Amino acid sequence: MPSETDGGVIPGKRALDPHRLFPADPASRSLAADLYDSIRHLPIVSPHGHTDPRWFAEDKPFPDPAQLFVVPDHYVFRMLRSQGIELADLGVQRIDDSPSETDSRRIWRIFAENFHLFRATPSRLWLKHSFQEVFGWTKRLSAETTDDAYDHIAECLARPEFRPRALFERFNIEVIATTESPLDDLAWHRQIRDSDWTGRVITAYRPDPVIDPEFEGFAANVEQFGALAGEDATTWQGYLNAHLVRRAYFKSFGATSSDHGHPTARTENLSPADAETLFQKALKGTCSAEEADAFRGHMLTEMASMSLQDGLVMQIHPGSFRNHSLKTFQEFGRDKGFDIPTRTDYVRALKPLLDAVGLERELSIILFTLDESVYARELAPLAGAYPTLKLGPAWWFHDSAEGMRRYREMTTETAGFYNTVGFNDDTRAFCSIPARHDVARRVDCAYLADLVITGRLDEDEAYEVAQDLTYRLAKQAYKL
């Protein structure tokens, strides 16, 4: 049989199994396939992610295969780094602009020679889907096929139908949300809005740089924040007013949500005097770690109160020990593959916020986790009780077929389907978007088929739920 390293595919068999991720049991597999066929062509709703709005504003060709698949994708270079390959050799730029590899063909060769490292990972499935379904390349990537793959994909990228806007339309994306800092002027979103292109690309408000006292340059960020908002953000009331102004600005560019990536899910509901005291300490850089966490926690409650005013859906993404490798952070900066999941408490941590606003029907808070142990014990019971709360999908390290299945099994019994929000891809890797949504659709259909076969769901209901999980819930939850 052809091997992983000879570049071949098994004769007569597609690179991607059309029944991948469906149950092994014939009856369940057949029903899963039928359910999938009923939703596979629904539009993609991508309500949370990190694609670059500049791609859609300028609509320039992607530079080359390495710049598309390797350099920007922390899923890819994280695995390669774990095997001792230097980030600089993969084209990742250093903060001080000292030399990193610029030969994209050389970067691609390193990737191809080590493609076996991705066996059985979600990244492998996403990449194979992208290679085959987007670029029509079905061989196995390896040292022997590296030039063939590079040349084939590069030739495709030179054609108009592979530019960002054309791919957006080909992927059947109805709407995609990017994520921007409150210090962003949203110039690329303005350019998109002012163009004659009809693709819907919206922003989301991510205020971490001006909410987290431990974020680098916090005081300078707050000063810039105030200038952008026309407020004196060094005063407590001016700082809160600045958030309202910037949130309104983001809404003018289509934002329907805010996003909060805190180390913990801690919330507080402090008095104005105590909040202002912490804020002034944060500006001076004299907060202890405990005080910084308390301030972040209070600001989640403030953000929830603002959401009651302006209607932005609130997303909380806690539980990541960001930038765990100090050396990598100092050399390459944030988001370079060294964010690590931590244990996360929700029941006690969210209580101050929920005591304040948890029963407000007009407020929507979407909770995510990197700690799977809390799905059944904490998150599903919370979302199954509080009208404010919904559960985000299996996220980041658990954005896999196995992780999605575990998520459904541990949350459905208590929260049901309708306290969840469908799927979001949370990606910087544009060509992986249809692959990720395809995986989610297949896993959900497999789960629904098993429920029908085991007598826990009527078959006609399964078809309706499949539509909901694929399309309706995301649109509803994110007000799209």
Order of alpha helices (4+ residues) and beta strands (2+ residues): alpha-beta-alpha-alpha-alpha-alpha-alpha-alpha-alpha-beta-alpha-beta-alpha-alpha-alpha-beta-alpha-alpha-beta-beta-alpha-beta-alpha-beta-alpha-beta-alpha-alpha-alpha-alpha
